[in-house]
Amino acid sequence: MTRKNAIHNLINEAALELLEFIKDCESDHKEHGYWVPAAKIKDDLDLNFVAVPQSGRQHGPKGWVFATLARILEDKSLIEHKKIGNRAFYRSIRK
């Protein structure tokens, strides 16, 4: 296995862990159609990181890891996303 393949496999595994977390949280949000707030996911999993070199500038950690993993799941049609105002929500796609 190449390093590229190994890294991509790890990223996909992380995305699938995120999917399982979203599924676990959905039952707590039945009254809202099983939509889980993105802020809850990012906070509970502590998925905010600084994305620039130490010599660079970024004003605090951002949710880029979460956003990347969520997009992978969306591209695989495993989750769906909606936005209400400036709040984002996710839920799994039941097949």
N, CA, C and O atoms as a GROMACS GRO file, in nm:
protein
  380
    1MET      N    1   0.085  -0.118   0.000
    1MET     CA    2   0.000   0.000   0.000
    1MET      C    3   0.090   0.124   0.000
    1MET      O    4   0.186   0.134   0.076
    2THR      N    5   0.057   0.217  -0.085
    2THR     CA    6   0.135   0.340  -0.091
    2THR      C    7   0.098   0.431   0.026
    2THR      O    8  -0.005   0.413   0.090
    3ARG      N    9   0.183   0.526   0.054
    3ARG     CA   10   0.154   0.623   0.161
    3ARG      C   11   0.026   0.700   0.128
    3ARG      O   12  -0.055   0.727   0.216
    4LYS      N   13   0.009   0.734   0.000
    4LYS     CA   14  -0.113   0.805  -0.041
    4LYS      C   15  -0.236   0.722  -0.008
    4LYS      O   16  -0.332   0.774   0.050
    5ASN      N   17  -0.235   0.596  -0.044
    5ASN     CA   18  -0.349   0.509  -0.015
    5ASN      C   19  -0.372   0.495   0.134
    5ASN      O   20  -0.486   0.496   0.180
    6ALA      N   21  -0.264   0.481   0.210
    6ALA     CA   22  -0.277   0.468   0.355
    6ALA      C   23  -0.341   0.592   0.416
    6ALA      O   24  -0.430   0.582   0.501
    7ILE      N   25  -0.297   0.710   0.372
    7ILE     CA   26  -0.354   0.835   0.423
    7ILE      C   27  -0.501   0.847   0.384
    7ILE      O   28  -0.584   0.883   0.468
    8HIS      N   29  -0.534   0.816   0.260
    8HIS     CA   30  -0.674   0.824   0.216
    8HIS      C   31  -0.761   0.724   0.292
    8HIS      O   32  -0.875   0.756   0.326
    9ASN      N   33  -0.709   0.606   0.320
    9ASN     CA   34  -0.785   0.509   0.399
    9ASN      C   35  -0.812   0.562   0.539
    9ASN      O   36  -0.923   0.547   0.590
   10LEU      N   37  -0.712   0.623   0.601
   10LEU     CA   38  -0.732   0.679   0.735
   10LEU      C   39  -0.834   0.792   0.734
   10LEU      O   40  -0.917   0.801   0.825
   11ILE      N   41  -0.828   0.878   0.634
   11ILE     CA   42  -0.926   0.987   0.623
   11ILE      C   43  -1.066   0.930   0.606
   11ILE      O   44  -1.161   0.979   0.669
   12ASN      N   45  -1.081   0.829   0.522
   12ASN     CA   46  -1.213   0.766   0.503
   12ASN      C   47  -1.261   0.698   0.630
   12ASN      O   48  -1.381   0.702   0.660
   13GLU      N   49  -1.171   0.636   0.705
   13GLU     CA   50  -1.209   0.576   0.833
   13GLU      C   51  -1.258   0.684   0.930
   13GLU      O   52  -1.356   0.663   1.001
   14ALA      N   53  -1.190   0.798   0.933
   14ALA     CA   54  -1.233   0.908   1.019
   14ALA      C   55  -1.371   0.957   0.977
   14ALA      O   56  -1.455   0.987   1.063
   15ALA      N   57  -1.396   0.965   0.848
   15ALA     CA   58  -1.529   1.008   0.799
   15ALA      C   59  -1.636   0.910   0.844
   15ALA      O   60  -1.745   0.951   0.884
   16LEU      N   61  -1.607   0.780   0.837
   16LEU     CA   62  -1.706   0.680   0.880
   16LEU      C   63  -1.730   0.687   1.030
   16LEU      O   64  -1.842   0.662   1.075
   17GLU      N   65  -1.628   0.720   1.109
   17GLU     CA   66  -1.647   0.741   1.253
   17GLU      C   67  -1.739   0.860   1.277
   17GLU      O   68  -1.824   0.857   1.366
   18LEU      N   69  -1.719   0.965   1.199
   18LEU     CA   70  -1.807   1.083   1.208
   18LEU      C   71  -1.951   1.043   1.176
   18LEU      O   72  -2.043   1.086   1.246
   19LEU      N   73  -1.970   0.964   1.074
   19LEU     CA   74  -2.105   0.916   1.038
   19LEU      C   75  -2.168   0.843   1.156
   19LEU      O   76  -2.284   0.867   1.188
   20GLU      N   77  -2.094   0.754   1.219
   20GLU     CA   78  -2.148   0.680   1.333
   20GLU      C   79  -2.184   0.772   1.448
   20GLU      O   80  -2.284   0.750   1.516
   21PHE      N   81  -2.104   0.875   1.471
   21PHE     CA   82  -2.135   0.972   1.575
   21PHE      C   83  -2.264   1.046   1.543
   21PHE      O   84  -2.349   1.064   1.631
   22ILE      N   85  -2.280   1.088   1.419
   22ILE     CA   86  -2.402   1.158   1.378
   22ILE      C   87  -2.522   1.067   1.399
   22ILE      O   88  -2.625   1.110   1.453
   23LYS      N   89  -2.512   0.941   1.359
   23LYS     CA   90  -2.622   0.846   1.379
   23LYS      C   91  -2.655   0.831   1.527
   23LYS      O   92  -2.772   0.827   1.564
   24ASP      N   93  -2.552   0.824   1.611
   24ASP     CA   94  -2.574   0.811   1.755
   24ASP      C   95  -2.647   0.932   1.812
   24ASP      O   96  -2.726   0.918   1.904
   25CYS      N   97  -2.622   1.050   1.759
   25CYS     CA   98  -2.681   1.174   1.809
   25CYS      C   99  -2.823   1.198   1.757
   25CYS      O  100  -2.900   1.272   1.819
   26GLU      N  101  -2.858   1.138   1.646
   26GLU     CA  102  -2.986   1.168   1.583
   26GLU      C  103  -3.105   1.142   1.674
   26GLU      O  104  -3.202   1.217   1.671
   27SER      N  105  -3.100   1.037   1.755
   27SER     CA  106  -3.214   1.006   1.841
   27SER      C  107  -3.240   1.116   1.944
   27SER      O  108  -3.352   1.129   1.994
   28ASP      N  109  -3.138   1.195   1.977
   28ASP     CA  110  -3.156   1.308   2.068
   28ASP      C  111  -3.222   1.427   2.000
   28ASP      O  112  -3.256   1.525   2.066
   29HIS      N  113  -3.241   1.419   1.869
   29HIS     CA  114  -3.294   1.531   1.792
   29HIS      C  115  -3.416   1.490   1.708
   29HIS      O  116  -3.438   1.543   1.600
   30LYS      N  117  -3.495   1.394   1.761
   30LYS     CA  118  -3.614   1.346   1.689
   30LYS      C  119  -3.710   1.460   1.656
   30LYS      O  120  -3.766   1.467   1.547
   31GLU      N  121  -3.730   1.549   1.755
   31GLU     CA  122  -3.827   1.657   1.737
   31GLU      C  123  -3.788   1.754   1.626
   31GLU      O  124  -3.871   1.833   1.580
   32HIS      N  125  -3.663   1.748   1.583
   32HIS     CA  126  -3.616   1.835   1.475
   32HIS      C  127  -3.588   1.756   1.347
   32HIS      O  128  -3.510   1.799   1.263
   33GLY      N  129  -3.652   1.640   1.334
   33GLY     CA  130  -3.634   1.559   1.214
   33GLY      C  131  -3.499   1.490   1.208
   33GLY      O  132  -3.447   1.460   1.100
   34TYR      N  133  -3.442   1.464   1.326
   34TYR     CA  134  -3.312   1.395   1.338
   34TYR      C  135  -3.194   1.478   1.290
   34TYR      O  136  -3.085   1.424   1.273
   35TRP      N  137  -3.213   1.607   1.268
   35TRP     CA  138  -3.103   1.694   1.225
   35TRP      C  139  -3.017   1.728   1.346
   35TRP      O  140  -3.067   1.780   1.446
   36VAL      N  141  -2.888   1.700   1.337
   36VAL     CA  142  -2.793   1.725   1.445
   36VAL      C  143  -2.717   1.854   1.414
   36VAL      O  144  -2.663   1.868   1.304
   37PRO      N  145  -2.713   1.949   1.509
   37PRO     CA  146  -2.641   2.073   1.484
   37PRO      C  147  -2.491   2.048   1.461
   37PRO      O  148  -2.427   1.974   1.535
   38ALA      N  149  -2.437   2.111   1.359
   38ALA     CA  150  -2.294   2.098   1.329
   38ALA      C  151  -2.211   2.144   1.449
   38ALA      O  152  -2.107   2.085   1.478
   39ALA      N  153  -2.256   2.248   1.517
   39ALA     CA  154  -2.181   2.299   1.632
   39ALA      C  155  -2.168   2.192   1.741
   39ALA      O  156  -2.063   2.180   1.804
   40LYS      N  157  -2.272   2.115   1.763
   40LYS     CA  158  -2.267   2.007   1.862
   40LYS      C  159  -2.165   1.902   1.821
   40LYS      O  160  -2.087   1.855   1.904
   41ILE      N  161  -2.166   1.866   1.694
   41ILE     CA  162  -2.073   1.764   1.644
   41ILE      C  163  -1.930   1.812   1.662
   41ILE      O  164  -1.846   1.740   1.717
   42LYS      N  165  -1.903   1.934   1.616
   42LYS     CA  166  -1.766   1.989   1.626
   42LYS      C  167  -1.722   2.002   1.772
   42LYS      O  168  -1.607   1.972   1.805
   43ASP      N  169  -1.812   2.047   1.858
   43ASP     CA  170  -1.776   2.066   1.999
   43ASP      C  171  -1.756   1.932   2.070
   43ASP      O  172  -1.657   1.913   2.141
   44ASP      N  173  -1.850   1.840   2.051
   44ASP     CA  174  -1.841   1.711   2.121
   44ASP      C  175  -1.718   1.632   2.077
   44ASP      O  176  -1.657   1.563   2.158
   45LEU      N  177  -1.683   1.641   1.950
   45LEU     CA  178  -1.568   1.567   1.898
   45LEU      C  179  -1.439   1.651   1.899
   45LEU      O  180  -1.333   1.603   1.861
   46ASP      N  181  -1.451   1.776   1.941
   46ASP     CA  182  -1.336   1.868   1.947
   46ASP      C  183  -1.263   1.871   1.813
   46ASP      O  184  -1.143   1.845   1.805
   47LEU      N  185  -1.339   1.903   1.706
   47LEU     CA  186  -1.286   1.901   1.570
   47LEU      C  187  -1.248   2.039   1.517
   47LEU      O  188  -1.256   2.063   1.396
   48ASN      N  189  -1.208   2.128   1.603
   48ASN     CA  190  -1.160   2.258   1.560
   48ASN      C  191  -1.008   2.262   1.572
   48ASN      O  192  -0.953   2.238   1.680
   49PHE      N  193  -0.941   2.293   1.461
   49PHE     CA  194  -0.795   2.293   1.458
   49PHE      C  195  -0.744   2.416   1.383
   49PHE      O  196  -0.815   2.474   1.301
   50VAL      N  197  -0.621   2.453   1.411
   50VAL     CA  198  -0.555   2.560   1.338
   50VAL      C  199  -0.496   2.497   1.212
   50VAL      O  200  -0.433   2.391   1.218
   51ALA      N  201  -0.516   2.562   1.097
   51ALA     CA  202  -0.478   2.502   0.968
   51ALA      C  203  -0.361   2.572   0.899
   51ALA      O  204  -0.338   2.549   0.780
   52VAL      N  205  -0.289   2.655   0.970
   52VAL     CA  206  -0.177   2.725   0.907
   52VAL      C  207  -0.048   2.692   0.983
   52VAL      O  208  -0.054   2.652   1.099
   53PRO      N  209   0.067   2.707   0.918
   53PRO     CA  210   0.193   2.684   0.989
   53PRO      C  211   0.203   2.776   1.110
   53PRO      O  212   0.139   2.881   1.116
   54GLN      N  213   0.284   2.736   1.206
   54GLN     CA  214   0.298   2.816   1.329
   54GLN      C  215   0.343   2.957   1.301
   54GLN      O  216   0.311   3.048   1.377
   55SER      N  217   0.417   2.978   1.193
   55SER     CA  218   0.462   3.113   1.159
   55SER      C  219   0.355   3.193   1.086
   55SER      O  220   0.371   3.314   1.065
   56GLY      N  221   0.246   3.128   1.047
   56GLY     CA  222   0.137   3.196   0.976
   56GLY      C  223   0.036   3.254   1.073
   56GLY      O  224   0.054   3.250   1.194
   57ARG      N  225  -0.071   3.310   1.017
   57ARG     CA  226  -0.175   3.372   1.100
   57ARG      C  227  -0.310   3.310   1.070
   57ARG      O  228  -0.354   3.301   0.955
   58GLN      N  229  -0.374   3.268   1.175
   58GLN     CA  230  -0.515   3.228   1.168
   58GLN      C  231  -0.574   3.268   1.301
   58GLN      O  232  -0.513   3.246   1.405
   59HIS      N  233  -0.689   3.325   1.299
   59HIS     CA  234  -0.752   3.372   1.421
   59HIS      C  235  -0.832   3.260   1.484
   59HIS      O  236  -0.954   3.253   1.470
   60GLY      N  237  -0.762   3.173   1.554
   60GLY     CA  238  -0.825   3.065   1.628
   60GLY      C  239  -0.850   2.941   1.545
   60GLY      O  240  -0.841   2.943   1.422
   61PRO      N  241  -0.882   2.832   1.614
   61PRO     CA  242  -0.910   2.706   1.547
   61PRO      C  243  -1.038   2.715   1.464
   61PRO      O  244  -1.130   2.790   1.498
   62LYS      N  245  -1.042   2.640   1.358
   62LYS     CA  246  -1.159   2.637   1.269
   62LYS      C  247  -1.205   2.492   1.249
   62LYS      O  248  -1.132   2.399   1.284
   63GLY      N  249  -1.321   2.474   1.194
   63GLY     CA  250  -1.379   2.342   1.174
   63GLY      C  251  -1.346   2.278   1.041
   63GLY      O  252  -1.430   2.207   0.986
   64TRP      N  253  -1.229   2.300   0.988
   64TRP     CA  254  -1.195   2.248   0.855
   64TRP      C  255  -1.188   2.096   0.852
   64TRP      O  256  -1.223   2.036   0.750
   65VAL      N  257  -1.144   2.032   0.960
   65VAL     CA  258  -1.140   1.885   0.961
   65VAL      C  259  -1.282   1.831   0.953
   65VAL      O  260  -1.312   1.742   0.873
   66PHE      N  261  -1.371   1.885   1.036
   66PHE     CA  262  -1.511   1.844   1.033
   66PHE      C  263  -1.571   1.867   0.895
   66PHE      O  264  -1.637   1.778   0.840
   67ALA      N  265  -1.549   1.984   0.838
   67ALA     CA  266  -1.606   2.017   0.708
   67ALA      C  267  -1.557   1.921   0.600
   67ALA      O  268  -1.634   1.880   0.513
   68THR      N  269  -1.430   1.886   0.604
   68THR     CA  270  -1.374   1.794   0.505
   68THR      C  271  -1.436   1.655   0.519
   68THR      O  272  -1.476   1.595   0.420
   69LEU      N  273  -1.444   1.605   0.642
   69LEU     CA  274  -1.501   1.472   0.664
   69LEU      C  275  -1.649   1.469   0.627
   69LEU      O  276  -1.698   1.372   0.568
   70ALA      N  277  -1.721   1.576   0.662
   70ALA     CA  278  -1.864   1.583   0.627
   70ALA      C  279  -1.883   1.586   0.476
   70ALA      O  280  -1.974   1.522   0.424
   71ARG      N  281  -1.798   1.657   0.406
   71ARG     CA  282  -1.810   1.663   0.259
   71ARG      C  283  -1.785   1.525   0.198
   71ARG      O  284  -1.853   1.486   0.102
   72ILE      N  285  -1.688   1.452   0.251
   72ILE     CA  286  -1.663   1.315   0.202
   72ILE      C  287  -1.789   1.231   0.218
   72ILE      O  288  -1.826   1.157   0.127
   73LEU      N  289  -1.855   1.242   0.332
   73LEU     CA  290  -1.977   1.166   0.356
   73LEU      C  291  -2.091   1.211   0.264
   73LEU      O  292  -2.168   1.129   0.215
   74GLU      N  293  -2.100   1.342   0.241
   74GLU     CA  294  -2.202   1.393   0.148
   74GLU      C  295  -2.177   1.340   0.007
   74GLU      O  296  -2.271   1.299  -0.061
   75ASP      N  297  -2.052   1.341  -0.036
   75ASP     CA  298  -2.018   1.293  -0.171
   75ASP      C  299  -2.051   1.145  -0.188
   75ASP      O  300  -2.078   1.099  -0.300
   76LYS      N  301  -2.050   1.071  -0.079
   76LYS     CA  302  -2.084   0.928  -0.083
   76LYS      C  303  -2.232   0.905  -0.055
   76LYS      O  304  -2.276   0.791  -0.041
   77SER      N  305  -2.309   1.014  -0.047
   77SER     CA  306  -2.453   1.009  -0.019
   77SER      C  307  -2.483   0.936   0.111
   77SER      O  308  -2.578   0.858   0.119
   78LEU      N  309  -2.401   0.962   0.214
   78LEU     CA  310  -2.422   0.899   0.344
   78LEU      C  311  -2.482   0.996   0.446
   78LEU      O  312  -2.543   0.952   0.544
   79ILE      N  313  -2.466   1.126   0.424
   79ILE     CA  314  -2.530   1.227   0.509
   79ILE      C  315  -2.587   1.337   0.421
   79ILE      O  316  -2.551   1.352   0.304
   80GLU      N  317  -2.678   1.414   0.483
   80GLU     CA  318  -2.728   1.532   0.415
   80GLU      C  319  -2.711   1.652   0.508
   80GLU      O  320  -2.699   1.639   0.629
   81HIS      N  321  -2.709   1.769   0.446
   81HIS     CA  322  -2.679   1.893   0.514
   81HIS      C  323  -2.792   1.993   0.488
   81HIS      O  324  -2.848   1.996   0.378
   82LYS      N  325  -2.823   2.073   0.588
   82LYS     CA  326  -2.913   2.186   0.564
   82LYS      C  327  -2.868   2.301   0.651
   82LYS      O  328  -2.803   2.283   0.754
   83LYS      N  329  -2.903   2.419   0.608
   83LYS     CA  330  -2.866   2.540   0.680
   83LYS      C  331  -2.993   2.618   0.712
   83LYS      O  332  -3.078   2.638   0.625
   84ILE      N  333  -3.004   2.662   0.835
   84ILE     CA  334  -3.114   2.747   0.879
   84ILE      C  335  -3.050   2.872   0.937
   84ILE      O  336  -2.986   2.868   1.042
   85GLY      N  337  -3.068   2.984   0.868
   85GLY     CA  338  -2.998   3.105   0.909
   85GLY      C  339  -2.850   3.082   0.893
   85GLY      O  340  -2.804   3.046   0.784
   86ASN      N  341  -2.775   3.103   1.001
   86ASN     CA  342  -2.632   3.077   0.992
   86ASN      C  343  -2.592   2.951   1.070
   86ASN      O  344  -2.475   2.933   1.104
   87ARG      N  345  -2.689   2.864   1.097
   87ARG     CA  346  -2.663   2.738   1.167
   87ARG      C  347  -2.674   2.622   1.069
   87ARG      O  348  -2.764   2.618   0.986
   88ALA      N  349  -2.580   2.528   1.079
   88ALA     CA  350  -2.577   2.412   0.990
   88ALA      C  351  -2.619   2.287   1.069
   88ALA      O  352  -2.595   2.276   1.189
   89PHE      N  353  -2.681   2.194   0.997
   89PHE     CA  354  -2.729   2.069   1.057
   89PHE      C  355  -2.698   1.954   0.962
   89PHE      O  356  -2.690   1.972   0.840
   90TYR      N  357  -2.679   1.835   1.021
   90TYR     CA  358  -2.650   1.715   0.943
   90TYR      C  359  -2.734   1.599   0.995
   90TYR      O  360  -2.771   1.595   1.113
   91ARG      N  361  -2.765   1.505   0.905
   91ARG     CA  362  -2.826   1.378   0.947
   91ARG      C  363  -2.786   1.272   0.844
   91ARG      O  364  -2.752   1.302   0.730
   92SER      N  365  -2.792   1.149   0.889
   92SER     CA  366  -2.756   1.039   0.800
   92SER      C  367  -2.869   1.017   0.700
   92SER      O  368  -2.985   1.052   0.725
   93ILE      N  369  -2.833   0.960   0.589
   93ILE     CA  370  -2.933   0.925   0.488
   93ILE      C  371  -2.965   0.778   0.509
   93ILE      O  372  -2.879   0.691   0.496
   94ARG      N  373  -3.089   0.753   0.542
   94ARG     CA  374  -3.133   0.616   0.566
   94ARG      C  375  -3.165   0.547   0.436
   94ARG      O  376  -3.241   0.598   0.353
   95LYS      N  377  -3.106   0.430   0.418
   95LYS     CA  378  -3.129   0.356   0.293
   95LYS      C  379  -3.207   0.230   0.321
   95LYS      O  380  -3.237   0.154   0.229
   0.00000   0.00000   0.00000
